[in-house]
Amino acid sequence: YTAGELPVSYRSEVLRREPVEVGGDRLASFVVRTTGDTGGAHPGTRTDTFWWSPRFALPLRWSIDMDIRGTVSLDTISELQLESVTPVT
């Protein structure tokens, strides 16, 4: 697809099943890796790996590694971990 004038392509693959500990519980998840390439004025790559819970329909853990260059540079490495599946009221 294109985002404005930037060409973007994504590839995703399910790597494996792996439990993730959240709030003291081991929850079933699928590990999915998505790699995106951006061209044009902002060439770069973004790789997301996330542990998807079919039961809760949300990521339990998420890793992002992004390197964008061109007229603007952006390097990001993020690690996100869900602390609880219980809603806060």
KOLKELO-512243 format. One line per field, with one value per atom (N, C-alpha, C): y, x, z; atom name; residue number from 1; residue in three letters. Coordinates in Angstrom, 3 decimals, always signed. Layout:
py	[Y|...]
px	[X|...]
pz	[Z|...]
atom	[CA|...]
n	[NUM|...]
res	[ALA|...]
This chain:
py	[-1.167|+0.000|+1.233|+2.404|+3.649|+4.489|+5.166|+6.124|+7.481|+8.183|+9.402|+9.010|+9.453|+9.115|+7.956|+7.422|+6.389|+4.989|+4.184|+2.786|+1.981|+1.131|+0.326|-1.112|-2.068|-3.477|-4.171|-5.104|-5.854|-7.344|-8.117|-9.573|-10.043|-10.982|-11.522|-13.034|-13.606|-15.053|-15.454|-16.524|-17.100|-18.017|-17.746|-18.486|-19.749|-19.624|-20.757|-20.414|-21.392|-21.183|-21.055|-20.136|-19.954|-19.311|-19.890|-19.258|-18.006|-17.051|-15.806|-15.656|-15.295|-15.072|-13.650|-13.552|-12.265|-12.334|-11.471|-11.425|-12.744|-13.495|-14.774|-15.958|-15.734|-16.816|-17.028|-18.284|-18.597|-18.677|-17.760|-17.672|-18.125|-18.884|-19.372|-18.210|-18.274|-17.234|-17.801|-17.098|-17.337|-16.235|-16.600|-15.606|-15.271|-13.990|-13.517|-12.462|-12.588|-11.575|-10.896|-9.568|-8.758|-7.851|-7.877|-7.021|-6.087|-4.802|-3.796|-3.036|-2.779|-1.986|-0.743|+0.400|+1.677|+2.201|+2.768|+3.315|+4.812|+5.338|+6.765|+7.620|+8.761|+9.736|+9.248|+8.204|+7.687|+6.176|+5.694|+4.256|+3.674|+2.478|+1.835|+0.554|-0.022|-1.304|-1.231|-1.895|-2.058|-3.532|-4.111|-5.492|-5.517|-6.073|-6.247|-7.744|-8.129|-9.497|-9.382|-10.080|-9.998|-11.371|-11.512|-12.739|-12.530|-13.072|-12.800|-13.825|-13.332|-14.193|-14.313|-15.493|-15.659|-15.515|-15.950|-15.882|-14.443|-13.530|-12.145|-11.209|-11.728|-10.941|-9.674|-9.861|-8.743|-9.277|-8.414|-8.857|-8.880|-9.961|-10.079|-9.491|-9.505|-8.975|-8.465|-7.438|-6.832|-6.230|-6.604|-6.090|-5.351|-4.135|-3.321|-2.892|-3.086|-2.637|-1.901|-0.574|+0.247|+1.116|+1.181|+1.990|+2.690|+3.976|+4.771|+5.834|+6.042|+7.020|+7.982|+8.846|+9.794|+11.198|+11.997|+13.375|+13.438|+12.363|+12.237|+10.875|+10.798|+9.520|+9.159|+7.883|+7.398|+5.987|+5.812|+4.494|+4.221|+3.102|+2.753|+1.283|+1.006|-0.360|-0.316|-1.070|-1.059|-2.483|-2.664|-3.937|-3.639|-4.187|-3.967|-5.292|-5.276|-6.487|-6.152|-6.901|-6.711|-7.158|-6.352|-6.668|-7.452|-7.232|-7.903|-7.943|-8.972|-9.033|-8.609|-8.208|-7.736|-6.235|-5.805|-4.370|-3.575|-2.395|-1.492|-0.628|-0.565|+0.261|+1.425]
px	[+0.835|+0.000|+0.882|+0.279|+1.033|+0.461|+1.349|+0.967|+1.377|+0.433|+0.785|+1.604|+2.849|+3.751|+4.701|+4.611|+5.549|+5.026|+5.786|+5.385|+5.708|+4.771|+4.945|+4.536|+5.340|+4.956|+5.136|+4.243|+4.283|+4.186|+4.899|+4.828|+4.638|+3.738|+3.499|+3.576|+4.046|+4.062|+3.894|+3.130|+2.975|+4.169|+4.949|+6.182|+5.976|+5.159|+4.982|+3.902|+3.547|+2.722|+3.670|+3.341|+4.205|+3.404|+3.424|+2.712|+3.444|+2.659|+3.196|+2.637|+3.499|+3.030|+2.505|+1.251|+0.594|-0.125|+0.257|-0.398|-0.332|+0.752|+0.903|+0.286|-0.409|-1.008|-0.227|-0.116|+0.489|-0.632|-0.600|-1.656|-1.137|-1.943|-1.584|-1.525|-0.539|-0.446|+0.207|+0.006|+0.704|+1.740|+2.970|+4.008|+3.949|+3.744|+3.597|+4.670|+5.335|+6.318|+5.829|+5.834|+5.457|+6.631|+7.044|+8.129|+7.591|+7.838|+7.389|+8.567|+8.511|+9.526|+8.877|+9.508|+9.029|+10.047|+9.587|+10.488|+10.301|+10.707|+10.539|+11.458|+10.952|+11.751|+12.127|+11.452|+11.699|+11.909|+12.986|+13.194|+13.543|+13.080|+13.413|+12.657|+12.866|+12.271|+11.689|+10.556|+9.961|+9.622|+10.094|+9.776|+9.031|+7.837|+7.027|+6.935|+7.204|+6.957|+5.979|+4.857|+3.883|+3.335|+2.971|+2.428|+0.923|+0.171|-1.260|-2.080|-2.974|-3.880|-5.211|-5.537|-6.851|-7.976|-7.717|-8.729|-9.150|-8.177|-8.469|-8.471|-8.098|-8.056|-7.213|-6.008|-5.075|-3.666|-2.661|-1.290|-0.945|-0.276|+0.169|+1.568|+2.296|+3.668|+3.901|+4.767|+4.980|+6.377|+7.120|+8.467|+8.491|+9.052|+9.111|+10.555|+11.038|+12.369|+12.210|+12.432|+12.176|+13.390|+13.748|+14.871|+14.436|+14.152|+13.694|+14.747|+15.048|+16.056|+15.447|+16.273|+15.819|+15.828|+14.822|+14.759|+14.529|+13.982|+13.784|+14.318|+15.014|+15.518|+14.779|+14.467|+13.775|+14.251|+14.867|+15.262|+14.448|+13.756|+12.935|+13.122|+13.363|+13.335|+12.440|+11.336|+10.358|+10.028|+9.829|+9.378|+8.175|+7.038|+5.815|+5.339|+4.865|+4.392|+3.101|+2.049|+0.783|+0.945|+0.487|+0.625|-0.553|-1.746|-2.939|-4.002|-4.822|-5.964|-7.251|-7.114|-8.262|-8.433|-9.617|-9.841|-9.697|-9.144|-9.010|-10.263|-10.891|-12.111|-11.871]
pz	[+0.000|+0.000|+0.000|-0.086|+0.027|+1.164|+1.856|+2.893|+2.341|+1.720|+1.002|-0.213|-0.270|-1.371|-1.031|+0.184|+0.618|+0.333|-0.414|-0.599|+0.663|+1.085|+2.288|+1.962|+2.405|+2.262|+3.606|+3.924|+5.175|+4.894|+5.716|+5.683|+7.119|+7.317|+8.657|+8.621|+9.741|+9.842|+11.303|+11.513|+12.844|+13.055|+14.111|+14.356|+15.186|+16.252|+17.159|+18.194|+19.001|+20.192|+21.381|+22.294|+23.463|+24.583|+25.788|+26.908|+27.377|+27.891|+28.440|+29.855|+30.804|+32.167|+32.298|+32.726|+32.941|+34.286|+35.199|+36.503|+37.256|+37.078|+37.774|+37.053|+35.949|+35.167|+33.876|+33.452|+32.153|+31.129|+30.170|+29.163|+27.804|+27.095|+25.766|+24.781|+23.881|+22.851|+21.596|+20.488|+19.240|+19.075|+18.744|+18.480|+16.989|+16.697|+15.321|+15.053|+13.906|+13.506|+12.236|+12.257|+11.102|+10.761|+9.490|+9.026|+7.967|+8.145|+7.190|+6.612|+5.321|+4.635|+4.053|+4.290|+3.771|+2.776|+1.674|+0.667|+0.538|-0.591|-0.850|-0.005|+0.442|+1.195|+2.592|+3.089|+4.440|+4.402|+3.769|+3.689|+5.049|+5.294|+6.552|+6.757|+7.936|+8.289|+9.695|+9.877|+11.200|+11.368|+12.490|+12.813|+14.136|+14.113|+15.314|+15.597|+16.832|+17.277|+18.425|+18.304|+19.387|+19.730|+21.000|+21.549|+21.671|+20.715|+20.577|+21.350|+22.212|+22.963|+22.225|+21.691|+21.074|+22.104|+23.338|+24.399|+24.705|+24.793|+25.151|+23.948|+22.779|+21.534|+21.702|+22.278|+22.433|+22.619|+22.372|+22.583|+24.066|+24.489|+25.875|+26.041|+24.959|+24.933|+23.519|+23.369|+22.058|+21.997|+20.984|+20.766|+19.427|+19.413|+18.196|+17.970|+16.746|+16.352|+15.027|+15.042|+13.863|+13.564|+12.275|+11.814|+10.523|+10.601|+9.459|+9.168|+7.916|+7.492|+6.483|+5.924|+4.912|+5.472|+5.088|+5.561|+7.067|+7.620|+9.068|+9.481|+10.606|+11.118|+12.396|+12.529|+13.722|+14.026|+15.189|+15.683|+16.933|+16.951|+18.107|+18.440|+19.710|+20.220|+21.450|+21.402|+22.490|+22.912|+24.196|+24.754|+25.637|+25.299|+26.061|+26.637|+27.885|+28.554|+29.292|+29.018|+29.719|+31.174|+32.110|+33.531|+34.067|+33.495|+34.002|+32.914|+32.951|+32.029|+32.736|+33.998|+34.779|+34.545|+34.116|+33.902|+35.200|+35.111|+36.255|+36.297|+37.460|+37.573|+38.488]
atom	[N|CA|C|N|CA|C|N|CA|C|N|CA|C|N|CA|C|N|CA|C|N|CA|C|N|CA|C|N|CA|C|N|CA|C|N|CA|C|N|CA|C|N|CA|C|N|CA|C|N|CA|C|N|CA|C|N|CA|C|N|CA|C|N|CA|C|N|CA|C|N|CA|C|N|CA|C|N|CA|C|N|CA|C|N|CA|C|N|CA|C|N|CA|C|N|CA|C|N|CA|C|N|CA|C|N|CA|C|N|CA|C|N|CA|C|N|CA|C|N|CA|C|N|CA|C|N|CA|C|N|CA|C|N|CA|C|N|CA|C|N|CA|C|N|CA|C|N|CA|C|N|CA|C|N|CA|C|N|CA|C|N|CA|C|N|CA|C|N|CA|C|N|CA|C|N|CA|C|N|CA|C|N|CA|C|N|CA|C|N|CA|C|N|CA|C|N|CA|C|N|CA|C|N|CA|C|N|CA|C|N|CA|C|N|CA|C|N|CA|C|N|CA|C|N|CA|C|N|CA|C|N|CA|C|N|CA|C|N|CA|C|N|CA|C|N|CA|C|N|CA|C|N|CA|C|N|CA|C|N|CA|C|N|CA|C|N|CA|C|N|CA|C|N|CA|C|N|CA|C|N|CA|C|N|CA|C|N|CA|C|N|CA|C|N|CA|C|N|CA|C|N|CA|C|N|CA|C|N|CA|C]
n	[1|1|1|2|2|2|3|3|3|4|4|4|5|5|5|6|6|6|7|7|7|8|8|8|9|9|9|10|10|10|11|11|11|12|12|12|13|13|13|14|14|14|15|15|15|16|16|16|17|17|17|18|18|18|19|19|19|20|20|20|21|21|21|22|22|22|23|23|23|24|24|24|25|25|25|26|26|26|27|27|27|28|28|28|29|29|29|30|30|30|31|31|31|32|32|32|33|33|33|34|34|34|35|35|35|36|36|36|37|37|37|38|38|38|39|39|39|40|40|40|41|41|41|42|42|42|43|43|43|44|44|44|45|45|45|46|46|46|47|47|47|48|48|48|49|49|49|50|50|50|51|51|51|52|52|52|53|53|53|54|54|54|55|55|55|56|56|56|57|57|57|58|58|58|59|59|59|60|60|60|61|61|61|62|62|62|63|63|63|64|64|64|65|65|65|66|66|66|67|67|67|68|68|68|69|69|69|70|70|70|71|71|71|72|72|72|73|73|73|74|74|74|75|75|75|76|76|76|77|77|77|78|78|78|79|79|79|80|80|80|81|81|81|82|82|82|83|83|83|84|84|84|85|85|85|86|86|86|87|87|87|88|88|88|89|89|89]
res	[TYR|TYR|TYR|THR|THR|THR|ALA|ALA|ALA|GLY|GLY|GLY|GLU|GLU|GLU|LEU|LEU|LEU|PRO|PRO|PRO|VAL|VAL|VAL|SER|SER|SER|TYR|TYR|TYR|ARG|ARG|ARG|SER|SER|SER|GLU|GLU|GLU|VAL|VAL|VAL|LEU|LEU|LEU|ARG|ARG|ARG|ARG|ARG|ARG|GLU|GLU|GLU|PRO|PRO|PRO|VAL|VAL|VAL|GLU|GLU|GLU|VAL|VAL|VAL|GLY|GLY|GLY|GLY|GLY|GLY|ASP|ASP|ASP|ARG|ARG|ARG|LEU|LEU|LEU|ALA|ALA|ALA|SER|SER|SER|PHE|PHE|PHE|VAL|VAL|VAL|VAL|VAL|VAL|ARG|ARG|ARG|THR|THR|THR|THR|THR|THR|GLY|GLY|GLY|ASP|ASP|ASP|THR|THR|THR|GLY|GLY|GLY|GLY|GLY|GLY|ALA|ALA|ALA|HIS|HIS|HIS|PRO|PRO|PRO|GLY|GLY|GLY|THR|THR|THR|ARG|ARG|ARG|THR|THR|THR|ASP|ASP|ASP|THR|THR|THR|PHE|PHE|PHE|TRP|TRP|TRP|TRP|TRP|TRP|SER|SER|SER|PRO|PRO|PRO|ARG|ARG|ARG|PHE|PHE|PHE|ALA|ALA|ALA|LEU|LEU|LEU|PRO|PRO|PRO|LEU|LEU|LEU|ARG|ARG|ARG|TRP|TRP|TRP|SER|SER|SER|ILE|ILE|ILE|ASP|ASP|ASP|MET|MET|MET|ASP|ASP|ASP|ILE|ILE|ILE|ARG|ARG|ARG|GLY|GLY|GLY|THR|THR|THR|VAL|VAL|VAL|SER|SER|SER|LEU|LEU|LEU|ASP|ASP|ASP|THR|THR|THR|ILE|ILE|ILE|SER|SER|SER|GLU|GLU|GLU|LEU|LEU|LEU|GLN|GLN|GLN|LEU|LEU|LEU|GLU|GLU|GLU|SER|SER|SER|VAL|VAL|VAL|THR|THR|THR|PRO|PRO|PRO|VAL|VAL|VAL|THR|THR|THR]
